[in-house]
Amino acid sequence: MKKTLKALAALTLAAALTGCGSSGGSSADSEKVIKVGATSVPHAEILENIVKDVLAKDGWTLEVTTFQDYVLPNTSLDAKELDANYFQTLGYMKNQNEERGLHLVAAAGVHIEPMGFYSETLTDIKDLKDGASIGIPNDTDNEIRAVDLLIAKGLLNDPKTEYTPENLDQVFAKGSDANPHGYVLQPIEAASLPTRLADLDGAVINGNYALEAKLPEKHPAVFIESFDEETTIRRTNFIVVNEGTQDSDKIKALVKAIQSDDVKKYIEDTYKGAVIPSFIAGN
């Protein structure tokens, strides 16, 4: 009987030790998990399709949560349900900090989604005829951004005056000094531009909407925005984290992976100019 009791005691102790060891292993494993929230295109795609593999080489596990809005990724990060998020520009992040009392900082810049000029019939802007119809977004910020792009590429001339959605028709009237080629500018809801492309000679389309419509694969951009130092910083999408965590092992590993040559090549090969790498430091 004594031998049996001793044997049972030994088994019980072994089981307890095994349980403790298992618990300790689970805790250690959780320290190697990085939780990142992102919107779907292209952010979650970049994380799932390439960053996850790059991190795995260094022993890290990436868990991606996809969001359909711009508010929850930040509030979830602030609540420490995430280690980082990836979807926003510095301007948006700073605005959210002010409006919602958050304490978020940018850890690393990753990419820019430039506006591009897309067409189902043209591959060279030299073939755009006088009087051609050009679609542009109809919201104020993107409309002005689109017109600036057309000016930068020489399709329109700088009108030397402030232009707004209300006076766009007058400023860029056919045959005016600003619009000597008589292009017909058609303000259209930004998300609808890809579906209206067949009815236009061309359109200036935001990068995210071009990607969702798979335009870079079907009709690569004839030209895209270029950026100086100031606009590069303003248009870049950043990895964002809670203040005070940017120097943690997790965030350092994430930044190293997402700014790697593998990710740069993936972005260039996959999005063909609709997304361009912008590996800059955080703030």
Accessible surface in RSA format (square Angstrom, percent):
REM  Atomic radii and reference values for relative SASA: ProtOr
REM  Chains: A
REM  Algorithm: Lee & Richards
REM  Probe-radius: 1.40
REM  Slices: 20
REM RES _ NUM      All-atoms   Total-Side   Main-Chain    Non-polar    All polar
REM                ABS   REL    ABS   REL    ABS   REL    ABS   REL    ABS   REL
RES MET A   1   175.19  90.7 130.73  86.5  44.45 105.8 118.08 100.4  57.11  75.7
RES LYS A   2   164.12  80.1 160.78  98.7   3.34   8.0 104.64  94.2  59.48  63.4
RES LYS A   3   177.70  86.7 171.05 105.0   6.65  15.8 116.40 104.8  61.30  65.3
RES THR A   4    77.06  54.8  72.00  73.0   5.07  12.1  47.29  63.5  29.77  45.0
RES LEU A   5   102.24  56.9  98.06  70.2   4.19  10.5  98.33  69.1   3.91  10.5
RES LYS A   6   150.99  73.7 142.32  87.3   8.67  20.6  89.49  80.5  61.51  65.5
RES ALA A   7    53.25  49.0  44.29  68.3   8.96  20.4  52.43  73.8   0.82   2.2
RES LEU A   8    97.99  54.6  97.23  69.6   0.75   1.9  97.36  68.4   0.63   1.7
RES ALA A   9    61.80  56.8  50.07  77.3  11.74  26.7  57.70  81.3   4.10  10.9
RES ALA A  10    59.84  55.0  49.11  75.8  10.73  24.4  55.37  78.0   4.47  11.8
RES LEU A  11   121.73  67.8 117.31  83.9   4.42  11.1 117.97  82.8   3.77  10.1
RES THR A  12    93.01  66.2  87.15  88.3   5.87  14.0  67.52  90.7  25.50  38.5
RES LEU A  13   110.39  61.5 107.09  76.6   3.30   8.3 109.93  77.2   0.47   1.3
RES ALA A  14    50.64  46.6  45.47  70.2   5.16  11.7  49.63  69.9   1.00   2.7
RES ALA A  15    66.10  60.8  50.29  77.6  15.82  36.0  58.18  81.9   7.92  21.0
RES ALA A  16    55.65  51.2  41.50  64.0  14.15  32.2  53.56  75.4   2.08   5.5
RES LEU A  17   113.99  63.5 106.33  76.1   7.66  19.3 106.64  74.9   7.35  19.8
RES THR A  18    96.62  68.7  86.14  87.3  10.48  25.0  70.61  94.8  26.01  39.3
RES GLY A  19    39.34  48.5   0.00   N/A  39.34  48.5  34.08  93.5   5.25  11.8
RES CYS A  20    90.44  68.4  76.44  85.3  14.00  32.9  28.53  72.3  61.91  66.8
RES GLY A  21    50.22  61.9   0.00   N/A  50.22  61.9  39.62 108.7  10.60  23.7
RES SER A  22    77.14  65.2  60.65  80.9  16.50  38.0  33.88  72.1  43.27  60.6
RES SER A  23    74.87  63.3  64.26  85.8  10.61  24.4  34.12  72.7  40.75  57.1
RES GLY A  24    41.67  51.4   0.00   N/A  41.67  51.4  35.51  97.5   6.16  13.8
RES GLY A  25    33.35  41.1   0.00   N/A  33.35  41.1  31.57  86.6   1.78   4.0
RES SER A  26    72.35  61.1  64.30  85.8   8.06  18.6  30.31  64.5  42.05  58.9
RES SER A  27    67.17  56.8  60.00  80.1   7.17  16.5  33.56  71.5  33.61  47.1
RES ALA A  28    60.06  55.2  49.23  76.0  10.83  24.6  56.41  79.4   3.65   9.7
RES ASP A  29    98.01  68.7  93.66  93.2   4.34  10.3  28.70  67.5  69.31  69.1
RES SER A  30    58.75  49.6  50.53  67.4   8.22  18.9  43.09  91.8  15.66  21.9
RES GLU A  31   109.78  63.0 106.00  80.2   3.77   9.0  38.38  74.2  71.40  58.3
RES LYS A  32    78.70  38.4  78.70  48.3   0.00   0.0  53.73  48.4  24.97  26.6
RES VAL A  33    25.25  16.6  24.80  22.5   0.45   1.1  24.80  21.5   0.45   1.2
RES ILE A  34     0.00   0.0   0.00   0.0   0.00   0.0   0.00   0.0   0.00   0.0
RES LYS A  35    93.83  45.8  93.83  57.6   0.00   0.0  37.44  33.7  56.39  60.1
RES VAL A  36     0.05   0.0   0.00   0.0   0.05   0.1   0.00   0.0   0.05   0.1
RES GLY A  37     0.00   0.0   0.00   N/A   0.00   0.0   0.00   0.0   0.00   0.0
RES ALA A  38     0.00   0.0   0.00   0.0   0.00   0.0   0.00   0.0   0.00   0.0
RES THR A  39    17.17  12.2  17.17  17.4   0.00   0.0  15.01  20.2   2.16   3.3
RES SER A  40    45.25  38.2  43.54  58.1   1.71   3.9  23.05  49.1  22.20  31.1
RES VAL A  41    35.05  23.1  25.96  23.5   9.09  21.9  25.96  22.6   9.09  24.7
RES PRO A  42     0.00   0.0   0.00   0.0   0.00   0.0   0.00   0.0   0.00   0.0
RES HIS A  43     7.84   4.3   7.84   5.5   0.00   0.0   7.84   8.1   0.00   0.0
RES ALA A  44     8.61   7.9   8.39  12.9   0.22   0.5   8.61  12.1   0.00   0.0
RES GLU A  45    62.90  36.1  59.70  45.2   3.20   7.6  23.37  45.2  39.53  32.3
RES ILE A  46     0.00   0.0   0.00   0.0   0.00   0.0   0.00   0.0   0.00   0.0
RES LEU A  47     0.00   0.0   0.00   0.0   0.00   0.0   0.00   0.0   0.00   0.0
RES GLU A  48    71.84  41.2  59.53  45.0  12.31  29.3  27.91  54.0  43.93  35.9
RES ASN A  49    81.44  56.2  60.97  58.9  20.47  49.3  15.05  36.2  66.38  64.2
RES ILE A  50    29.01  16.5  29.01  21.6   0.00   0.0  29.01  20.9   0.00   0.0
RES VAL A  51     0.00   0.0   0.00   0.0   0.00   0.0   0.00   0.0   0.00   0.0
RES LYS A  52    70.94  34.6  70.68  43.4   0.26   0.6  39.41  35.5  31.53  33.6
RES ASP A  53    82.43  57.7  79.71  79.3   2.72   6.4  20.06  47.2  62.37  62.2
RES VAL A  54    18.09  11.9  17.16  15.5   0.93   2.2  17.16  14.9   0.93   2.5
RES LEU A  55     2.04   1.1   1.72   1.2   0.32   0.8   2.04   1.4   0.00   0.0
RES ALA A  56    60.28  55.4  42.46  65.5  17.82  40.5  44.11  62.1  16.18  42.9
RES LYS A  57   154.96  75.6 115.79  71.0  39.17  93.3  90.41  81.4  64.55  68.8
RES ASP A  58    75.83  53.1  55.65  55.4  20.18  47.7  20.89  49.2  54.93  54.8
RES GLY A  59    46.13  56.9   0.00   N/A  46.13  56.9  33.12  90.9  13.01  29.1
RES TRP A  60    27.71  11.1  23.44  11.3   4.27  10.0  14.81   7.9  12.89  20.9
RES THR A  61    73.53  52.3  69.62  70.6   3.92   9.3  39.79  53.4  33.75  51.0
RES LEU A  62     3.96   2.2   0.00   0.0   3.96  10.0   0.00   0.0   3.96  10.7
RES GLU A  63    80.37  46.1  76.34  57.8   4.03   9.6  31.00  60.0  49.37  40.3
RES VAL A  64    28.58  18.8   0.17   0.2  28.41  68.5   0.40   0.3  28.18  76.4
RES THR A  65    64.16  45.6  60.44  61.3   3.72   8.9  37.98  51.0  26.18  39.6
RES THR A  66    64.61  46.0  39.38  39.9  25.23  60.1  23.07  31.0  41.54  62.8
RES PHE A  67    25.22  12.6  21.39  13.3   3.82  10.0  24.33  14.8   0.89   2.5
RES GLN A  68   158.38  88.6 121.03  88.5  37.34  88.9  66.73 142.0  91.64  69.5
RES ASP A  69    52.14  36.5  46.34  46.1   5.81  13.7  41.65  98.0  10.50  10.5
RES TYR A  70   116.80  54.5 113.07  64.3   3.73   9.7  73.21  55.0  43.59  53.7
RES VAL A  71    49.68  32.7  49.68  45.0   0.00   0.0  49.68  43.2   0.00   0.0
RES LEU A  72    97.02  54.0  97.02  69.4   0.00   0.0  97.02  68.1   0.00   0.0
RES PRO A  73     0.00   0.0   0.00   0.0   0.00   0.0   0.00   0.0   0.00   0.0
RES ASN A  74     0.00   0.0   0.00   0.0   0.00   0.0   0.00   0.0   0.00   0.0
RES THR A  75    45.50  32.4  39.78  40.3   5.72  13.6  37.84  50.8   7.65  11.6
RES SER A  76    14.42  12.2  11.90  15.9   2.52   5.8   4.05   8.6  10.36  14.5
RES LEU A  77     0.00   0.0   0.00   0.0   0.00   0.0   0.00   0.0   0.00   0.0
RES ASP A  78    52.19  36.6  43.84  43.6   8.35  19.7   0.37   0.9  51.81  51.7
RES ALA A  79    61.29  56.4  31.51  48.6  29.78  67.7  41.93  59.0  19.36  51.3
RES LYS A  80   158.82  77.5 131.17  80.5  27.65  65.8  94.20  84.8  64.62  68.8
RES GLU A  81   111.21  63.8  93.26  70.6  17.95  42.7  44.77  86.6  66.43  54.2
RES LEU A  82    13.13   7.3   7.69   5.5   5.44  13.7   9.36   6.6   3.77  10.1
RES ASP A  83    38.36  26.9  30.09  30.0   8.26  19.5   7.46  17.5  30.90  30.8
RES ALA A  84     0.00   0.0   0.00   0.0   0.00   0.0   0.00   0.0   0.00   0.0
RES ASN A  85     0.00   0.0   0.00   0.0   0.00   0.0   0.00   0.0   0.00   0.0
RES TYR A  86     0.00   0.0   0.00   0.0   0.00   0.0   0.00   0.0   0.00   0.0
RES PHE A  87    12.39   6.2   1.65   1.0  10.74  27.9   1.65   1.0  10.74  30.7
RES GLN A  88     4.72   2.6   0.53   0.4   4.20  10.0   4.69  10.0   0.03   0.0
RES THR A  89    39.01  27.7  37.78  38.3   1.23   2.9  26.09  35.0  12.93  19.5
RES LEU A  90    20.44  11.4  20.01  14.3   0.43   1.1  20.44  14.4   0.00   0.0
RES GLY A  91    47.89  59.1   0.00   N/A  47.89  59.1  38.17 104.7   9.73  21.8
RES TYR A  92    62.39  29.1  55.47  31.6   6.91  18.0  55.20  41.5   7.19   8.9
RES MET A  93     2.61   1.3   2.61   1.7   0.00   0.0   2.61   2.2   0.00   0.0
RES LYS A  94   100.76  49.2  99.49  61.0   1.27   3.0  54.37  48.9  46.39  49.4
RES ASN A  95    62.31  43.0  59.13  57.1   3.19   7.7  15.48  37.2  46.84  45.3
RES GLN A  96     8.97   5.0   8.97   6.6   0.00   0.0   0.00   0.0   8.97   6.8
RES ASN A  97    31.43  21.7  25.70  24.8   5.72  13.8  12.40  29.8  19.03  18.4
RES GLU A  98   144.22  82.8 110.42  83.5  33.80  80.5  48.36  93.5  95.86  78.3
RES GLU A  99   121.31  69.6  82.70  62.6  38.61  91.9  36.66  70.9  84.64  69.1
RES ARG A 100   112.22  47.1  82.30  42.0  29.92  71.2  22.85  31.2  89.37  54.2
RES GLY A 101    50.12  61.8   0.00   N/A  50.12  61.8  34.17  93.8  15.95  35.7
RES LEU A 102    15.03   8.4   8.22   5.9   6.81  17.1   8.22   5.8   6.81  18.3
RES HIS A 103   117.87  64.4 112.97  78.5   4.91  12.6  76.53  78.9  41.34  48.1
RES LEU A 104     4.11   2.3   0.00   0.0   4.11  10.3   0.00   0.0   4.11  11.1
RES VAL A 105    24.44  16.1  24.44  22.1   0.00   0.0  24.44  21.2   0.00   0.0
RES ALA A 106     3.03   2.8   0.00   0.0   3.03   6.9   0.00   0.0   3.03   8.0
RES ALA A 107    17.80  16.4   1.31   2.0  16.49  37.5   4.29   6.0  13.50  35.8
RES ALA A 108     1.10   1.0   1.10   1.7   0.00   0.0   1.10   1.6   0.00   0.0
RES GLY A 109     0.00   0.0   0.00   N/A   0.00   0.0   0.00   0.0   0.00   0.0
RES VAL A 110     0.00   0.0   0.00   0.0   0.00   0.0   0.00   0.0   0.00   0.0
RES HIS A 111     0.00   0.0   0.00   0.0   0.00   0.0   0.00   0.0   0.00   0.0
RES ILE A 112     3.87   2.2   3.87   2.9   0.00   0.0   3.87   2.8   0.00   0.0
RES GLU A 113    30.27  17.4  21.53  16.3   8.74  20.8   8.46  16.4  21.81  17.8
RES PRO A 114     0.56   0.4   0.00   0.0   0.56   2.0   0.00   0.0   0.56   3.5
RES MET A 115     0.17   0.1   0.17   0.1   0.00   0.0   0.17   0.1   0.00   0.0
RES GLY A 116     0.01   0.0   0.00   N/A   0.01   0.0   0.01   0.0   0.00   0.0
RES PHE A 117     0.00   0.0   0.00   0.0   0.00   0.0   0.00   0.0   0.00   0.0
RES TYR A 118     1.26   0.6   1.26   0.7   0.00   0.0   0.18   0.1   1.08   1.3
RES SER A 119     3.74   3.2   0.08   0.1   3.66   8.4   0.00   0.0   3.74   5.2
RES GLU A 120    77.75  44.6  52.56  39.8  25.19  60.0   9.17  17.7  68.57  56.0
RES THR A 121   108.47  77.2  72.73  73.7  35.75  85.2  75.68 101.7  32.79  49.6
RES LEU A 122    27.02  15.1  20.45  14.6   6.57  16.5  21.86  15.4   5.16  13.9
RES THR A 123   129.51  92.1 103.64 105.1  25.87  61.7  79.43 106.7  50.08  75.7
RES ASP A 124    62.81  44.0  59.61  59.3   3.20   7.6  19.74  46.5  43.08  43.0
RES ILE A 125    45.31  25.8  39.77  29.6   5.54  13.3  39.77  28.6   5.54  15.0
RES LYS A 126   180.98  88.3 146.12  89.7  34.86  83.0  98.13  88.3  82.86  88.3
RES ASP A 127    84.18  59.0  72.54  72.2  11.64  27.5  21.09  49.6  63.09  62.9
RES LEU A 128    16.46   9.2   1.64   1.2  14.82  37.3   2.13   1.5  14.33  38.6
RES LYS A 129   165.51  80.7 157.63  96.7   7.88  18.8 105.82  95.3  59.69  63.6
RES ASP A 130   103.83  72.7  79.68  79.3  24.15  57.1  29.15  68.6  74.68  74.5
RES GLY A 131    34.29  42.3   0.00   N/A  34.29  42.3  16.01  43.9  18.28  40.9
RES ALA A 132     7.29   6.7   1.88   2.9   5.40  12.3   7.02   9.9   0.27   0.7
RES SER A 133    19.89  16.8  19.40  25.9   0.49   1.1  13.80  29.4   6.09   8.5
RES ILE A 134     0.10   0.1   0.10   0.1   0.00   0.0   0.10   0.1   0.00   0.0
RES GLY A 135     0.00   0.0   0.00   N/A   0.00   0.0   0.00   0.0   0.00   0.0
RES ILE A 136     0.00   0.0   0.00   0.0   0.00   0.0   0.00   0.0   0.00   0.0
RES PRO A 137     0.00   0.0   0.00   0.0   0.00   0.0   0.00   0.0   0.00   0.0
RES ASN A 138    71.10  49.0  54.75  52.9  16.34  39.4   8.79  21.2  62.31  60.2
RES ASP A 139    58.76  41.2  51.60  51.4   7.16  16.9  45.54 107.2  13.22  13.2
RES THR A 140    72.83  51.8  67.85  68.8   4.98  11.9  41.21  55.3  31.62  47.8
RES ASP A 141   118.15  82.8 107.77 107.3  10.38  24.5  33.00  77.7  85.15  84.9
RES ASN A 142    33.17  22.9  33.17  32.1   0.00   0.0   0.00   0.0  33.17  32.1
RES GLU A 143     3.50   2.0   3.50   2.7   0.00   0.0   1.62   3.1   1.88   1.5
RES ILE A 144    55.44  31.5  55.37  41.2   0.07   0.2  55.44  39.9   0.00   0.0
RES ARG A 145    32.01  13.4  27.20  13.9   4.81  11.5  11.80  16.1  20.21  12.2
RES ALA A 146     0.00   0.0   0.00   0.0   0.00   0.0   0.00   0.0   0.00   0.0
RES VAL A 147     0.14   0.1   0.14   0.1   0.00   0.0   0.14   0.1   0.00   0.0
RES ASP A 148    68.47  48.0  63.77  63.5   4.71  11.1  25.47  59.9  43.01  42.9
RES LEU A 149     7.65   4.3   3.22   2.3   4.43  11.1   7.18   5.0   0.47   1.3
RES LEU A 150     0.00   0.0   0.00   0.0   0.00   0.0   0.00   0.0   0.00   0.0
RES ILE A 151    37.81  21.5  28.68  21.4   9.13  22.0  28.68  20.7   9.13  24.8
RES ALA A 152    78.73  72.4  38.14  58.9  40.59  92.3  49.44  69.6  29.29  77.6
RES LYS A 153    83.69  40.8  57.21  35.1  26.48  63.0  25.15  22.6  58.54  62.4
RES GLY A 154    51.27  63.2   0.00   N/A  51.27  63.2  29.95  82.2  21.32  47.8
RES LEU A 155    15.45   8.6  14.50  10.4   0.95   2.4  14.79  10.4   0.66   1.8
RES LEU A 156     2.82   1.6   0.09   0.1   2.73   6.9   0.64   0.4   2.18   5.9
RES ASN A 157    71.29  49.2  68.01  65.7   3.28   7.9  19.66  47.3  51.63  49.9
RES ASP A 158    73.35  51.4  59.28  59.0  14.06  33.3  13.33  31.4  60.02  59.9
RES PRO A 159    27.00  19.7   3.71   3.4  23.28  84.6  10.08   8.3  16.92 105.2
RES LYS A 160   175.74  85.7 137.45  84.3  38.29  91.2 103.26  92.9  72.48  77.2
RES THR A 161    78.76  56.0  59.67  60.5  19.09  45.5  41.65  55.9  37.11  56.1
RES GLU A 162   139.61  80.2 121.08  91.6  18.53  44.1  53.74 103.9  85.88  70.1
RES TYR A 163    26.35  12.3  22.85  13.0   3.50   9.1  17.71  13.3   8.64  10.7
RES THR A 164    39.13  27.8  37.64  38.2   1.48   3.5  34.63  46.5   4.49   6.8
RES PRO A 165    47.75  34.8  27.23  24.8  20.52  74.6  27.81  23.0  19.94 123.9
RES GLU A 166   145.94  83.8 116.31  88.0  29.63  70.6  74.47 144.0  71.48  58.4
RES ASN A 167    47.57  32.8  47.25  45.7   0.32   0.8  23.18  55.8  24.38  23.6
RES LEU A 168     3.73   2.1   3.44   2.5   0.29   0.7   3.44   2.4   0.29   0.8
RES ASP A 169   101.13  70.8  89.54  89.1  11.59  27.4  30.11  70.9  71.02  70.8
RES GLN A 170   127.43  71.3 108.21  79.1  19.21  45.7  64.26 136.8  63.16  47.9
RES VAL A 171    23.68  15.6  11.93  10.8  11.75  28.3  19.66  17.1   4.02  10.9
RES PHE A 172     8.31   4.2   1.31   0.8   7.00  18.2   1.31   0.8   7.00  20.0
RES ALA A 173    42.41  39.0  36.79  56.8   5.62  12.8  42.41  59.7   0.00   0.0
RES LYS A 174   137.26  67.0 109.40  67.1  27.86  66.3  62.54  56.3  74.72  79.6
RES GLY A 175    58.39  72.0   0.00   N/A  58.39  72.0  27.70  76.0  30.69  68.7
RES SER A 176    32.89  27.8  20.45  27.3  12.44  28.7  31.72  67.6   1.17   1.6
RES ASP A 177   133.36  93.4 121.74 121.2  11.62  27.5  42.65 100.4  90.72  90.5
RES ALA A 178     6.11   5.6   3.64   5.6   2.47   5.6   4.57   6.4   1.54   4.1
RES ASN A 179     0.00   0.0   0.00   0.0   0.00   0.0   0.00   0.0   0.00   0.0
RES PRO A 180    70.45  51.3  43.79  39.9  26.65  96.9  45.75  37.8  24.70 153.5
RES HIS A 181    73.29  40.1  70.00  48.7   3.29   8.4  45.79  47.2  27.50  32.0
RES GLY A 182     7.99   9.9   0.00   N/A   7.99   9.9   7.94  21.8   0.05   0.1
RES TYR A 183     8.51   4.0   7.18   4.1   1.33   3.5   0.00   0.0   8.51  10.5
RES VAL A 184    54.86  36.1  52.32  47.4   2.53   6.1  54.86  47.7   0.00   0.0
RES LEU A 185    20.47  11.4   5.92   4.2  14.55  36.6   5.92   4.2  14.55  39.2
RES GLN A 186    56.26  31.5  54.03  39.5   2.24   5.3  18.28  38.9  37.98  28.8
RES PRO A 187    60.75  44.3  39.66  36.2  21.08  76.6  39.66  32.7  21.08 131.0
RES ILE A 188    14.52   8.3  10.72   8.0   3.81   9.2  14.52  10.5   0.00   0.0
RES GLU A 189    88.33  50.7  85.60  64.8   2.73   6.5  52.23 101.0  36.10  29.5
RES ALA A 190     8.32   7.7   7.24  11.2   1.08   2.5   7.24  10.2   1.08   2.9
RES ALA A 191    46.02  42.3  31.59  48.7  14.43  32.8  31.65  44.6  14.37  38.1
RES SER A 192    41.15  34.8  38.21  51.0   2.94   6.8  13.85  29.5  27.30  38.2
RES LEU A 193     0.12   0.1   0.12   0.1   0.00   0.0   0.12   0.1   0.00   0.0
RES PRO A 194    17.31  12.6   6.21   5.7  11.10  40.3   6.56   5.4  10.75  66.8
RES THR A 195   112.87  80.3  81.82  83.0  31.05  74.0  80.53 108.2  32.34  48.9
RES ARG A 196    92.50  38.8  92.50  47.2   0.00   0.0  26.81  36.6  65.69  39.8
RES LEU A 197     0.26   0.1   0.09   0.1   0.18   0.4   0.09   0.1   0.18   0.5
RES ALA A 198    74.17  68.2  43.91  67.8  30.26  68.8  45.92  64.7  28.25  74.8
RES ASP A 199   104.31  73.1  74.15  73.8  30.16  71.3  26.63  62.7  77.68  77.5
RES LEU A 200    13.16   7.3   1.33   1.0  11.83  29.7   4.60   3.2   8.56  23.0
RES ASP A 201    55.94  39.2  54.82  54.6   1.13   2.7   4.23  10.0  51.71  51.6
RES GLY A 202     0.00   0.0   0.00   N/A   0.00   0.0   0.00   0.0   0.00   0.0
RES ALA A 203     0.00   0.0   0.00   0.0   0.00   0.0   0.00   0.0   0.00   0.0
RES VAL A 204     0.00   0.0   0.00   0.0   0.00   0.0   0.00   0.0   0.00   0.0
RES ILE A 205     0.05   0.0   0.05   0.0   0.00   0.0   0.05   0.0   0.00   0.0
RES ASN A 206    16.01  11.0  15.37  14.9   0.64   1.5   2.46   5.9  13.55  13.1
RES GLY A 207     1.12   1.4   0.00   N/A   1.12   1.4   0.00   0.0   1.12   2.5
RES ASN A 208    36.83  25.4  36.78  35.5   0.05   0.1   8.21  19.8  28.62  27.7
RES TYR A 209    63.47  29.6  61.94  35.2   1.53   4.0  24.41  18.3  39.06  48.1
RES ALA A 210     0.00   0.0   0.00   0.0   0.00   0.0   0.00   0.0   0.00   0.0
RES LEU A 211    18.01  10.0   8.40   6.0   9.61  24.2   8.50   6.0   9.51  25.6
RES GLU A 212   104.82  60.2  74.42  56.3  30.40  72.4  31.10  60.2  73.72  60.2
RES ALA A 213    29.92  27.5  16.36  25.2  13.57  30.9  27.57  38.8   2.35   6.2
RES LYS A 214   118.73  57.9 116.83  71.7   1.90   4.5  72.10  64.9  46.63  49.7
RES LEU A 215     5.76   3.2   5.76   4.1   0.00   0.0   5.76   4.0   0.00   0.0
RES PRO A 216     4.89   3.6   4.36   4.0   0.53   1.9   4.51   3.7   0.38   2.4
RES GLU A 217   115.41  66.3  86.14  65.2  29.27  69.7  29.70  57.4  85.71  70.0
RES LYS A 218   128.47  62.7 102.30  62.8  26.17  62.3  63.70  57.3  64.78  69.0
RES HIS A 219    51.94  28.4  47.87  33.3   4.07  10.4  30.87  31.8  21.08  24.5
RES PRO A 220    78.52  57.2  70.60  64.4   7.92  28.8  70.60  58.3   7.92  49.2
RES ALA A 221    27.07  24.9   4.55   7.0  22.52  51.2   4.55   6.4  22.52  59.7
RES VAL A 222    30.47  20.0   3.26   2.9  27.21  65.6   6.38   5.5  24.09  65.3
RES PHE A 223    25.98  13.0  17.56  10.9   8.42  21.9  25.98  15.8   0.00   0.0
RES ILE A 224    44.42  25.3  40.51  30.2   3.90   9.4  40.51  29.2   3.90  10.6
RES GLU A 225    20.57  11.8  16.65  12.6   3.92   9.3   5.28  10.2  15.30  12.5
RES SER A 226    94.92  80.2  69.21  92.4  25.71  59.2  43.40  92.4  51.53  72.2
RES PHE A 227    46.46  23.2  10.76   6.7  35.70  92.9  13.64   8.3  32.82  93.9
RES ASP A 228    91.16  63.9  77.32  77.0  13.84  32.7  47.09 110.8  44.07  43.9
RES GLU A 229   143.93  82.6 130.09  98.4  13.84  33.0  54.60 105.6  89.33  72.9
RES GLU A 230    99.72  57.3  92.33  69.9   7.39  17.6  67.09 129.8  32.63  26.6
RES THR A 231    30.63  21.8  30.63  31.1   0.00   0.0  29.92  40.2   0.71   1.1
RES THR A 232    30.70  21.8  30.70  31.1   0.00   0.0  20.79  27.9   9.91  15.0
RES ILE A 233    72.81  41.4  72.81  54.2   0.00   0.0  72.81  52.4   0.00   0.0
RES ARG A 234   111.58  46.8 101.32  51.6  10.26  24.4  59.87  81.8  51.71  31.3
RES ARG A 235    66.37  27.9  61.76  31.5   4.61  11.0   6.68   9.1  59.69  36.2
RES THR A 236     0.00   0.0   0.00   0.0   0.00   0.0   0.00   0.0   0.00   0.0
RES ASN A 237    12.22   8.4  12.22  11.8   0.00   0.0   0.00   0.0  12.22  11.8
RES PHE A 238     2.14   1.1   2.14   1.3   0.00   0.0   2.14   1.3   0.00   0.0
RES ILE A 239     0.00   0.0   0.00   0.0   0.00   0.0   0.00   0.0   0.00   0.0
RES VAL A 240     0.76   0.5   0.76   0.7   0.00   0.0   0.76   0.7   0.00   0.0
RES VAL A 241     0.00   0.0   0.00   0.0   0.00   0.0   0.00   0.0   0.00   0.0
RES ASN A 242    16.49  11.4  16.29  15.7   0.20   0.5   7.32  17.6   9.18   8.9
RES GLU A 243   107.03  61.4  85.34  64.6  21.69  51.6  20.41  39.5  86.62  70.7
RES GLY A 244    67.90  83.7   0.00   N/A  67.90  83.7  36.11  99.1  31.80  71.2
RES THR A 245    48.48  34.5  46.88  47.5   1.60   3.8  48.16  64.7   0.32   0.5
RES GLN A 246    63.39  35.4  54.43  39.8   8.96  21.3  22.90  48.7  40.49  30.7
RES ASP A 247   106.55  74.6  94.80  94.4  11.75  27.8  28.04  66.0  78.51  78.3
RES SER A 248    46.62  39.4  33.40  44.6  13.22  30.4  42.11  89.7   4.51   6.3
RES ASP A 249   108.78  76.2 100.46 100.0   8.31  19.7  25.03  58.9  83.75  83.5
RES LYS A 250    48.36  23.6  47.81  29.3   0.55   1.3  23.85  21.5  24.50  26.1
RES ILE A 251     1.75   1.0   1.75   1.3   0.00   0.0   1.75   1.3   0.00   0.0
RES LYS A 252   117.53  57.3 109.06  66.9   8.46  20.1  62.20  56.0  55.33  58.9
RES ALA A 253    16.36  15.0   8.57  13.2   7.79  17.7  14.37  20.2   1.99   5.3
RES LEU A 254     0.00   0.0   0.00   0.0   0.00   0.0   0.00   0.0   0.00   0.0
RES VAL A 255    32.23  21.2  32.23  29.2   0.00   0.0  32.23  28.0   0.00   0.0
RES LYS A 256   143.69  70.1 130.54  80.1  13.16  31.3  96.34  86.7  47.36  50.4
RES ALA A 257     3.83   3.5   2.60   4.0   1.23   2.8   3.76   5.3   0.06   0.2
RES ILE A 258     0.00   0.0   0.00   0.0   0.00   0.0   0.00   0.0   0.00   0.0
RES GLN A 259    51.97  29.1  34.61  25.3  17.36  41.3   7.71  16.4  44.26  33.6
RES SER A 260    25.09  21.2  17.23  23.0   7.86  18.1  25.09  53.4   0.00   0.0
RES ASP A 261   119.62  83.8 111.77 111.2   7.85  18.6  35.48  83.5  84.14  83.9
RES ASP A 262    63.55  44.5  57.81  57.5   5.74  13.6   9.71  22.9  53.84  53.7
RES VAL A 263     0.00   0.0   0.00   0.0   0.00   0.0   0.00   0.0   0.00   0.0
RES LYS A 264    85.27  41.6  85.27  52.3   0.00   0.0  53.59  48.2  31.68  33.7
RES LYS A 265   130.23  63.5 128.88  79.1   1.35   3.2  95.85  86.3  34.39  36.6
RES TYR A 266    42.33  19.8  36.12  20.5   6.21  16.2  37.21  28.0   5.12   6.3
RES ILE A 267     0.00   0.0   0.00   0.0   0.00   0.0   0.00   0.0   0.00   0.0
RES GLU A 268    77.54  44.5  65.35  49.4  12.19  29.0  27.86  53.9  49.68  40.6
RES ASP A 269    73.48  51.5  62.49  62.2  10.99  26.0  30.52  71.8  42.96  42.8
RES THR A 270    52.34  37.2  37.05  37.6  15.29  36.4  35.22  47.3  17.12  25.9
RES TYR A 271     6.71   3.1   6.53   3.7   0.18   0.5   6.71   5.0   0.00   0.0
RES LYS A 272   113.32  55.3  91.03  55.9  22.29  53.1  63.22  56.9  50.10  53.4
RES GLY A 273    22.01  27.1   0.00   N/A  22.01  27.1  17.02  46.7   4.99  11.2
RES ALA A 274     0.64   0.6   0.00   0.0   0.64   1.5   0.26   0.4   0.38   1.0
RES VAL A 275     0.89   0.6   0.00   0.0   0.89   2.1   0.00   0.0   0.89   2.4
RES ILE A 276    43.83  24.9  43.83  32.7   0.00   0.0  43.83  31.6   0.00   0.0
RES PRO A 277    32.69  23.8  13.34  12.2  19.35  70.3  13.46  11.1  19.23 119.5
RES SER A 278     8.60   7.3   1.41   1.9   7.19  16.6   8.46  18.0   0.15   0.2
RES PHE A 279    62.27  31.2  30.55  18.9  31.72  82.5  30.55  18.5  31.72  90.8
RES ILE A 280    47.99  27.3  41.49  30.9   6.50  15.7  47.99  34.6   0.00   0.0
RES ALA A 281    87.02  80.0  61.92  95.6  25.10  57.1  69.85  98.4  17.17  45.5
RES GLY A 282    28.69  35.4   0.00   N/A  28.69  35.4   5.11  14.0  23.58  52.8
RES ASN A 283    98.97  68.3  39.01  37.7  59.96 144.4  59.18 142.4  39.79  38.5
END  Absolute sums over single chains surface
CHAIN  1 A    14503.3      11637.9       2865.4       8008.3       6495.0
END  Absolute sums over all chains
TOTAL         14503.3      11637.9       2865.4       8008.3       6495.0
